[in-house]
Structure formats: C-alpha cells, structure tokens
Amino acid sequence: MKNRKIIATGILISGLLLSGCDGQEVAHFFNGAEEASVDNDAENNKNVDNQNDGNLENENLNDNKTADARVEDNSEDVSGAGQEEKAVYTGPSTSLIMVGDMLLHTPVEESALQEDGSYNFDAIFLNTKTKIQAADIALVNQEVIIGGEELGISGYPCFNAPYEAGDALVNAGFDVICHATNHALDQGKKGVKNCLNFWKNSYPGTTVLGMNQSQEEQDNIYIYEQDGIQIAILNYTYGTNGIEIPSDMPYAVNLLEEEKVLADIKKAEELADFTVVCPHWGTEYELGVSGEQEKWAKLFLENGVDLVLGTHPHVIEPIELLVDEETGNEMLVYYSLGNFVNWTASSGEDIANRMVGGMAEVTIGQDEQGNGFILDYGVTAVVCHLEEGINGVTTYPLSNYTEELASKNAIIAQDGNFSKEYCTTLCDTVWGELWK
C-alpha cells in the first residue's frame, strides 16, 4: 500500500507528497516511531458476490500520540549545510479503517454452516483481522440485514443473515457497523427490529449507524473521540429497493435526502473536529463515478465534510482529493470500496471485478486550532477467495494472494478471466500507484 498525505491548513510539511515513501516511512517521518503502526443481482439482473479473505500485515500508521497538537521544526543539519527543514507533526492522531460490502449470498452462508448446524463466519476474516484490530476505529458496510434464523436465512434477492454474522464482525474487530443499504428493508420492519435488538442486547458497545429504533436515535450524531480528536460519522443509503419505510417507523433507515443530510452535516460540524460520511450510492458494477455521486460529493465538500467512504457499486472506484476553491476545504473521497465478501451466481464478462475490494486506511490529526485533518491515507487491495466446503470463503490482501490460490478460486467457473494478474491490473487501472 502506498500512502499520500494531506497538508493541514497552516502546517507546512515538505518532501513527502512526492517522495514515494510507503506508509511506515511516512508515519516514521511524522512521529519518529520506529514502526508504523449486490449486492443485489436483482437490481441490474446481475448477481454480485465478492468475498475477500487474506492475511493483512499489522500496520499502525500512527502509533505515537501526544496530548498536544503541534508542529516542531526539525532543522538539524547533519552535514553542516543544505539540509532541508522539515516540519514534524507530534500531535494526537487516530487511525481509521473501513472495508466494503459484506454481501452474504447463499453460498457464503452455506460456507459458514458448520457440521453441528451452527453458523460461524470467522473464516472470512482470518487473513485481515490483524489489520482491522490494529486500527483505532474500524468500520464495515454490513450490506444485508442480520435478522436471525427465525426469519429464515436467505440470499438474493431478499437477504437475511444469522446473528452469527454479527458475532464475526465483532470478533474481527469492527467498532462501527454501517447498516444503511438498499437491503435494509429486505425483511421488513421485523428484520430491522431483530437486527437492532441483536446489536443492542449482544454488543451494546458496538455502534450501529444507518438504521434506528426511534426518532431520537436518527437525530443523534455519532461522535468517536480519542486523544481530544472528535470524529463525527454519518451513514445513508440512496434507497431500499423500492420497499417503503414502515409508516410507523419513518426513522428506520437513513436515506440520502438532501435536507436531512445537510442538517446532519451542519450539526456534525458544530459538534466535532472532523466529519466522515459513509454513503451507499453509485451505479452497480461501474468502475467509474456516476453523476449522482458527483452531485453528492459536491454537496458534501461545500458543507465541510472531510472524508467520504462510499459503498454499493460492488466494484472498486477511484479515490480522489477534492478542494473547495471558495472555502479551501479539502475532502478525501473513496467512491466505492467494492465487495469485501460475496459469491455471485452470475456468470460472464467482468464478474471477476466483483472479487476485488479495498480497505480504506486514513490517519487523522488535529491542528493547533482544534481542527481535524488527514495526516495520511491509502488503500489495501483485497481479493475474495472462494472454495467449496465449510469455511471455504475468505478474503486475502492482494499482496499475499498467489497465482496458485487464484487458480483454485471457484469464481473462475463464472469468469475465466479471473487471476491474480487480472486483479492487479484492475487495481492499477482504478487506483494507479496509490494501492501499491
């Protein structure tokens, strides 16, 4: 993974943006640390199944944290002349990771079904949980409702996962579950209630966004705080596959409705130092950015959002730094993180695209005025590996994925183009050098 740095207003840091240093080198520069710490096939008559399982190395981008946010000059001239002055950030920092769609098609659920009849989804995260757990805060887009076995376990088109899917998310180290997706109402009001009750009763310390049990919950702005940095996180979906929100639960799912979204952002900007929006948006299976995404990104930028972590297209899309020329606000956008896990029933050209996802990695700092800013960012490519049998579905970092493993991936039967080289070329095309 190659990382890039955003310079905070009023802080001059030279020699890094174009240096080509990797994540650990960048973190070392900042902190002096020795180590850096479809979805619905129905919507487009396609079935998206992308499941990624892999061994991710334990990287902490910023492991040194101090109580004060400040910049110190490090101008010691070892050679006696010509040494360039460098500003070293020594303030507090928070590392954030988000992964894309947990798309639990029927074969994924069957893979998690154990011999004793119980479900266990931990195998999906065997090769990625180290990195997930190393982040200060980890987010996931839980694409499908977790309504429990009483509602019947199902895949496309109306998904429902067992509660054990939630257990696996917690075991993997996720702190924030984004539930605002187009599948949020697949099991109606009962599915929403079952899902929210599961989280409330089983994991009260885990934050659930995008679905709500009351108007008060919907109006609340979630803020994560660490070392004095306050980070607001918002989650919305473009729609719910034509299923109407229950009339007696108008607050059940957060929708991308402009008036509500902008009001929430305004409140978040007043309460927090840094604002993150996680929109479920875009066009399924398209590697490029849609006009709707551009429209919303412009609104987010103009209203002070700092980071956008997008989901829904089930394929990876570009990562872009936007700047508001009027206000100077900088906003980093991951348009789509693709699938983290899936096993589509569809066949044909470009199905292999759905097997590649991204793990967004962002480190947030704080300037002397108390404003949050991005110290460092990057993306780790992951690939979903599928094999028949119990615990046969898992996600690998693409860097650890081999051609031998790729040759065993069951998706080859549905798209013969799939290979490690194919996945690498896809990442190069969409992300350029950023992911390496």
C-alpha positions as CSV (number, residue, x, y, z in Angstrom):
1,M,0.0,0.0,0.0
2,K,1.3,3.4,-0.9
3,N,0.0,6.3,1.2
4,R,-0.5,10.0,0.5
5,K,-0.6,12.9,2.9
6,I,-2.9,15.9,3.0
7,I,-1.4,19.1,4.4
8,A,-3.5,20.7,7.1
9,T,-4.1,24.5,6.7
10,G,-1.3,26.4,8.4
11,I,1.0,23.4,8.6
12,L,3.8,23.2,6.0
13,I,5.3,19.7,5.6
14,S,7.8,19.4,2.8
15,G,9.2,16.5,0.9
16,L,6.6,13.8,1.5
17,L,3.8,14.1,-1.1
18,L,6.0,13.2,-4.0
19,S,8.6,11.2,-2.1
20,G,7.1,7.8,-2.9
21,C,7.6,6.6,0.7
22,D,5.4,3.9,2.0
23,G,3.0,4.0,4.9
24,Q,5.6,3.1,7.5
25,E,8.1,5.6,6.2
26,V,5.5,8.4,6.3
27,A,4.5,7.5,9.8
28,H,8.1,7.4,10.9
29,F,8.6,10.9,9.4
30,F,5.6,12.3,11.3
31,N,6.0,10.6,14.6
32,G,9.6,9.5,14.9
33,A,8.3,6.0,15.5
34,E,10.4,3.0,14.6
35,E,7.4,1.1,13.3
36,A,4.2,2.5,11.8
37,S,1.7,1.3,13.3
38,V,-25.0,-6.8,-4.8
39,D,-25.2,-6.7,-3.8
40,N,-28.4,-7.3,-5.3
41,D,-28.3,-9.2,-8.5
42,A,-31.9,-8.2,-9.0
43,E,-31.4,-4.5,-9.4
44,N,-29.4,-4.9,-12.6
45,N,-30.2,-8.6,-13.3
46,K,-26.7,-9.4,-12.1
47,N,-25.6,-11.2,-9.0
48,V,-22.7,-9.7,-7.1
49,D,-20.7,-11.9,-4.9
50,N,-17.3,-10.7,-3.8
51,Q,-15.6,-12.2,-0.9
52,N,-12.2,-11.3,0.2
53,D,-10.0,-13.1,2.7
54,G,-6.4,-12.7,3.4
55,N,-3.6,-12.1,5.7
56,L,-3.0,-8.5,6.2
57,E,0.0,-7.3,8.0
58,N,-0.3,-5.5,11.2
59,E,0.4,-1.9,10.2
60,N,-0.3,1.0,12.5
61,L,0.1,4.2,10.6
62,N,0.4,6.4,13.6
63,D,1.2,4.7,16.9
64,N,2.8,7.6,18.7
65,K,0.2,10.0,20.2
66,T,0.7,13.1,22.4
67,A,-1.7,15.3,24.3
68,D,-0.9,18.4,22.3
69,A,-1.3,19.1,18.5
70,R,1.7,21.0,17.4
71,V,4.4,21.2,14.7
72,E,8.0,21.3,15.5
73,D,10.9,22.2,13.2
74,N,13.5,19.5,12.7
75,S,16.2,21.6,11.0
76,E,19.3,19.9,12.4
77,D,21.9,20.0,9.6
78,V,24.0,16.8,10.0
79,S,26.2,17.6,7.0
80,G,26.6,21.2,8.1
81,A,25.0,22.7,5.0
82,G,22.0,22.4,2.7
83,Q,19.8,20.3,5.0
84,E,16.1,20.9,4.2
85,E,13.9,22.0,7.1
86,K,11.1,19.6,7.8
87,A,8.0,20.1,9.9
88,V,7.3,17.1,12.1
89,Y,3.8,16.6,13.4
90,T,3.8,15.5,17.0
91,G,0.1,15.9,17.9
92,P,-2.6,13.4,18.6
93,S,-3.7,11.0,15.8
94,T,-6.4,8.5,15.2
95,S,-6.2,5.6,12.7
96,L,-9.4,4.6,10.8
97,I,-10.1,1.6,8.6
98,M,-13.2,0.8,6.6
99,V,-14.0,-2.2,4.4
100,G,-16.7,-2.5,1.7
101,D,-19.7,-4.7,1.3
102,M,-20.4,-7.7,3.4
103,L,-22.6,-9.3,0.7
104,L,-23.7,-12.6,2.2
105,H,-25.1,-14.6,-0.8
106,T,-26.4,-18.1,-0.1
107,P,-23.0,-19.9,-0.9
108,V,-21.3,-17.6,1.6
109,E,-23.9,-18.5,4.3
110,E,-23.6,-22.2,3.4
111,S,-19.8,-21.9,3.8
112,A,-20.3,-20.7,7.3
113,L,-22.7,-23.5,8.2
114,Q,-20.8,-25.9,10.5
115,E,-21.3,-29.7,10.9
116,D,-23.2,-29.2,14.1
117,G,-25.8,-26.9,12.4
118,S,-24.4,-23.7,13.9
119,Y,-23.0,-20.8,11.8
120,N,-19.6,-19.4,12.1
121,F,-18.3,-16.6,9.7
122,D,-14.9,-16.1,11.3
123,A,-13.1,-17.7,8.4
124,I,-13.9,-14.7,6.2
125,F,-11.6,-12.5,8.4
126,L,-8.8,-14.9,9.2
127,N,-6.3,-13.1,7.0
128,T,-7.5,-9.5,7.6
129,K,-8.4,-9.2,11.3
130,T,-4.9,-8.3,12.4
131,K,-5.0,-5.1,10.4
132,I,-8.7,-4.4,11.3
133,Q,-8.0,-4.8,15.0
134,A,-4.9,-2.6,14.8
135,A,-6.9,0.4,13.8
136,D,-8.2,2.8,16.5
137,I,-11.6,2.6,14.8
138,A,-12.8,0.1,12.2
139,L,-15.9,0.4,10.1
140,V,-17.7,-2.1,7.8
141,N,-20.6,-1.8,5.4
142,Q,-23.0,-4.6,6.5
143,E,-24.8,-5.0,3.2
144,V,-27.5,-7.4,4.4
145,I,-29.9,-7.4,7.3
146,I,-29.0,-9.6,10.3
147,G,-32.4,-10.8,11.3
148,G,-31.6,-14.2,12.7
149,E,-32.7,-17.7,11.9
150,E,-36.3,-17.2,13.0
151,L,-36.9,-15.1,9.8
152,G,-35.2,-17.8,7.6
153,I,-31.7,-17.5,6.3
154,S,-31.7,-16.3,2.7
155,G,-29.6,-14.8,0.0
156,Y,-30.5,-12.9,-3.1
157,P,-32.9,-11.2,-3.7
158,C,-34.2,-10.7,-0.1
159,F,-31.2,-11.3,2.1
160,N,-31.2,-12.3,5.8
161,A,-28.2,-13.4,7.8
162,P,-28.0,-15.3,11.1
163,Y,-26.9,-13.5,14.2
164,E,-23.5,-15.2,14.0
165,A,-22.7,-12.9,11.1
166,G,-22.7,-10.1,13.7
167,D,-20.6,-12.2,16.1
168,A,-17.9,-12.5,13.4
169,L,-17.9,-8.7,12.7
170,V,-17.2,-8.1,16.4
171,N,-14.6,-10.9,16.6
172,A,-12.8,-9.4,13.6
173,G,-12.5,-6.0,15.4
174,F,-15.1,-3.8,13.8
175,D,-16.3,-0.9,16.0
176,V,-18.9,0.7,13.7
177,I,-21.5,-1.2,11.6
178,C,-23.0,0.7,8.7
179,H,-26.5,-0.7,8.0
180,A,-27.9,2.0,5.7
181,T,-28.0,-0.1,2.5
182,N,-30.6,-0.8,-0.2
183,H,-31.2,-4.2,1.5
184,A,-32.0,-2.7,4.9
185,L,-35.7,-3.5,4.5
186,D,-35.4,-6.9,2.8
187,Q,-37.1,-8.5,5.9
188,G,-39.4,-5.5,6.6
189,K,-40.0,-4.0,10.0
190,K,-39.4,-7.3,11.7
191,G,-35.9,-7.6,10.2
192,V,-34.9,-4.1,11.3
193,K,-36.2,-4.7,14.8
194,N,-34.5,-8.1,15.1
195,C,-31.2,-6.7,13.8
196,L,-31.2,-3.6,16.1
197,N,-32.2,-5.7,19.1
198,F,-29.4,-8.2,18.4
199,W,-26.8,-5.4,18.4
200,K,-28.3,-3.7,21.5
201,N,-28.6,-6.9,23.6
202,S,-25.5,-8.7,22.4
203,Y,-23.0,-6.0,21.7
204,P,-24.1,-2.7,23.3
205,G,-20.6,-1.3,22.9
206,T,-20.7,-1.7,19.1
207,T,-22.0,1.4,17.2
208,V,-24.7,0.8,14.6
209,L,-25.4,3.5,12.1
210,G,-27.9,3.9,9.3
211,M,-30.8,2.1,11.0
212,N,-32.7,3.4,14.0
213,Q,-35.2,2.3,16.7
214,S,-36.5,5.8,17.3
215,Q,-36.6,9.4,16.0
216,E,-34.2,10.3,18.8
217,E,-31.7,7.7,17.5
218,Q,-31.9,9.0,14.0
219,D,-31.4,12.6,15.1
220,N,-28.4,11.7,17.2
221,I,-24.9,12.4,15.7
222,Y,-22.4,9.7,16.5
223,I,-19.1,11.1,17.6
224,Y,-16.0,9.0,18.2
225,E,-13.4,10.7,20.4
226,Q,-9.8,9.8,21.0
227,D,-7.0,12.0,22.4
228,G,-9.1,15.1,22.1
229,I,-10.0,14.5,18.4
230,Q,-13.8,14.3,17.9
231,I,-14.8,12.5,14.7
232,A,-18.5,12.5,13.6
233,I,-19.6,9.6,11.4
234,L,-22.8,9.6,9.3
235,N,-24.4,6.8,7.2
236,Y,-27.1,7.0,4.5
237,T,-28.4,4.9,1.5
238,Y,-29.8,6.1,-1.8
239,G,-32.9,3.8,-1.3
240,T,-34.3,0.5,-0.2
241,N,-35.0,-1.4,-3.5
242,G,-38.5,0.1,-3.7
243,I,-39.6,-1.2,-0.3
244,E,-41.3,1.6,1.5
245,I,-40.1,2.6,5.0
246,P,-42.8,1.5,7.5
247,S,-45.2,4.4,8.2
248,D,-44.9,3.9,11.9
249,M,-41.1,3.8,11.7
250,P,-40.2,6.7,9.5
251,Y,-36.8,6.9,11.2
252,A,-36.0,3.2,10.4
253,V,-33.4,3.8,7.7
254,N,-31.3,6.9,6.9
255,L,-31.9,8.0,3.3
256,L,-29.8,10.3,1.2
257,E,-32.4,13.1,1.4
258,E,-30.8,16.5,0.9
259,E,-32.5,18.5,3.6
260,K,-31.9,15.9,6.3
261,V,-28.3,15.1,5.2
262,L,-27.2,18.7,5.2
263,A,-28.9,19.4,8.5
264,D,-26.9,16.4,10.0
265,I,-23.7,17.6,8.5
266,K,-24.2,21.1,9.9
267,K,-24.8,19.6,13.4
268,A,-21.8,17.3,13.0
269,E,-19.6,20.3,12.0
270,E,-20.7,22.1,15.2
271,L,-20.1,19.2,17.5
272,A,-16.9,17.5,16.0
273,D,-13.5,18.4,14.7
274,F,-13.7,16.0,11.7
275,T,-16.7,14.8,9.7
276,V,-17.0,11.4,7.9
277,V,-19.9,10.5,5.6
278,C,-20.5,6.8,4.5
279,P,-22.9,7.0,1.6
280,H,-24.4,3.9,-0.1
281,W,-24.6,5.3,-3.6
282,G,-23.5,5.0,-7.2
283,T,-24.1,2.6,-10.0
284,E,-23.6,-1.2,-9.5
285,Y,-20.7,-2.8,-11.3
286,E,-19.5,0.5,-12.8
287,L,-15.8,1.3,-12.2
288,G,-16.3,5.0,-12.9
289,V,-18.0,7.7,-10.9
290,S,-21.7,8.4,-11.6
291,G,-23.3,11.9,-11.9
292,E,-25.2,11.2,-8.7
293,Q,-22.0,10.6,-6.8
294,E,-20.5,13.7,-8.2
295,K,-23.6,15.7,-7.2
296,W,-23.5,14.4,-3.6
297,A,-19.7,14.8,-3.4
298,K,-20.0,18.4,-4.3
299,L,-22.6,19.0,-1.6
300,F,-20.5,17.2,1.0
301,L,-17.5,19.3,0.1
302,E,-19.3,22.6,0.1
303,N,-20.7,21.8,3.6
304,G,-17.4,20.9,5.3
305,V,-17.2,17.1,5.1
306,D,-13.6,15.9,5.4
307,L,-13.8,12.2,4.4
308,V,-16.3,10.2,2.3
309,L,-16.2,6.4,2.4
310,G,-18.6,5.1,-0.3
311,T,-20.2,1.7,-0.9
312,H,-22.8,-0.1,-3.1
313,P,-21.4,-0.4,-6.6
314,H,-19.8,-3.8,-5.7
315,V,-16.6,-2.9,-7.6
316,I,-13.8,-0.6,-6.7
317,E,-13.9,3.0,-7.9
318,P,-11.4,5.9,-7.8
319,I,-10.1,7.7,-4.8
320,E,-9.9,11.5,-5.1
321,L,-8.9,14.5,-3.1
322,L,-11.3,17.4,-3.7
323,V,-10.8,21.0,-2.8
324,D,-13.5,23.7,-2.4
325,E,-12.0,26.8,-4.1
326,E,-14.2,29.1,-2.1
327,T,-13.6,27.8,1.4
328,G,-10.4,25.9,0.9
329,N,-12.0,22.8,2.5
330,E,-10.2,19.6,1.5
331,M,-12.2,16.3,1.3
332,L,-10.9,12.8,0.5
333,V,-13.4,10.6,-1.3
334,Y,-13.3,6.8,-1.7
335,Y,-16.1,6.5,-4.2
336,S,-16.5,2.8,-3.7
337,L,-14.6,0.2,-1.7
338,G,-16.2,-2.7,-3.6
339,N,-17.1,-6.0,-2.1
340,F,-15.3,-7.4,1.0
341,V,-17.1,-10.7,0.6
342,N,-19.6,-12.2,-2.0
343,W,-20.3,-15.2,-4.1
344,T,-22.4,-14.2,-7.1
345,A,-24.5,-16.6,-9.1
346,S,-23.9,-14.6,-12.2
347,S,-21.5,-15.5,-15.0
348,G,-19.8,-13.7,-17.8
349,E,-17.5,-10.8,-18.5
350,D,-16.4,-8.5,-15.7
351,I,-17.7,-10.8,-12.9
352,A,-14.1,-11.0,-11.8
353,N,-14.2,-7.3,-11.0
354,R,-16.6,-8.0,-8.1
355,M,-13.9,-10.1,-6.4
356,V,-11.7,-7.2,-5.6
357,G,-12.3,-4.8,-2.8
358,G,-10.4,-2.1,-0.9
359,M,-9.6,-1.4,2.8
360,A,-9.5,2.4,3.2
361,E,-6.9,3.5,5.7
362,V,-6.9,7.0,7.0
363,T,-4.9,8.7,9.8
364,I,-6.5,11.8,11.3
365,G,-4.6,14.5,13.1
366,Q,-5.5,17.8,14.8
367,D,-4.1,21.3,14.2
368,E,-3.5,24.0,16.9
369,Q,-6.9,25.4,16.3
370,G,-8.6,22.1,17.1
371,N,-9.5,21.2,13.5
372,G,-9.1,17.6,12.4
373,F,-7.2,16.9,9.2
374,I,-5.9,13.9,7.3
375,L,-2.3,13.1,8.1
376,D,-2.0,10.1,5.9
377,Y,-4.2,7.9,3.6
378,G,-4.1,4.8,1.4
379,V,-5.9,1.7,0.4
380,T,-5.1,-2.0,0.7
381,A,-6.4,-4.2,-2.1
382,V,-8.2,-7.4,-1.0
383,V,-9.5,-10.3,-3.0
384,C,-12.3,-12.7,-2.1
385,H,-11.3,-16.3,-2.3
386,L,-14.0,-18.9,-2.9
387,E,-13.7,-22.7,-2.4
388,E,-16.5,-25.2,-1.9
389,G,-16.9,-26.7,1.6
390,I,-17.1,-25.5,5.2
391,N,-15.1,-22.3,5.9
392,G,-14.2,-22.1,2.2
393,V,-14.8,-18.4,1.8
394,T,-12.2,-16.0,2.9
395,T,-10.5,-12.7,2.0
396,Y,-6.8,-12.1,1.3
397,P,-4.8,-9.0,0.8
398,L,-4.0,-9.0,-2.9
399,S,-0.3,-8.6,-2.0
400,N,-0.4,-12.0,-0.3
401,Y,-2.6,-13.7,-2.9
402,T,-0.8,-16.2,-5.1
403,E,-1.5,-17.4,-8.7
404,E,-1.8,-20.9,-7.2
405,L,-4.6,-19.7,-4.9
406,A,-6.2,-17.8,-7.8
407,S,-6.3,-20.9,-9.9
408,K,-8.4,-22.6,-7.2
409,N,-10.9,-19.7,-6.8
410,A,-14.3,-21.1,-7.7
411,I,-15.2,-17.8,-9.5
412,I,-13.2,-19.0,-12.4
413,A,-16.1,-21.2,-13.4
414,Q,-18.2,-18.0,-13.8
415,D,-15.5,-15.7,-15.3
416,G,-12.5,-17.5,-16.8
417,N,-10.6,-14.2,-16.9
418,F,-10.1,-14.2,-13.1
419,S,-6.4,-14.4,-12.0
420,K,-4.1,-12.6,-9.7
421,E,-2.8,-10.7,-12.7
422,Y,-6.3,-9.7,-13.6
423,C,-6.9,-8.3,-10.1
424,T,-3.6,-6.4,-10.1
425,T,-4.4,-4.8,-13.4
426,L,-7.8,-3.8,-12.2
427,C,-6.3,-2.0,-9.1
428,D,-3.7,-0.3,-11.3
429,T,-6.4,0.9,-13.6
430,V,-8.7,2.3,-10.9
431,W,-6.2,3.4,-8.2
432,G,-3.0,3.9,-10.1
433,E,0.1,3.8,-7.8
434,L,-1.9,4.6,-4.6
435,W,-2.5,1.0,-3.6
436,K,1.0,-0.4,-4.0
